[in-house]
């Protein structure tokens, strides 16, 4: 699949920082590919965080991406920091 602008929304904004939410059926490794968010380059800034609900081999996964580059309209996010990876009960 590809980036869908309808699935990116602002959760909070303060002091030049934006916390976003993004949902996708794409796997986390696809979403963190350089250029995935290029169509949002005018909105995403270095240091912004994206809470994400993505897929992990067809299983729902969640985590946080950090926007670590926005140069000449090319967006790069750091690899997904997984949230809730373990459930022992």
Protein Blocks (a to p, Z undefined) as FASTA:
>chain_A
ZZdfklgccfbdcehiacdddddfbdfklmmpghklmmmmmmpcghiacdddddeehiac
ddddddfbdeehiacddddddehkbcfZZ
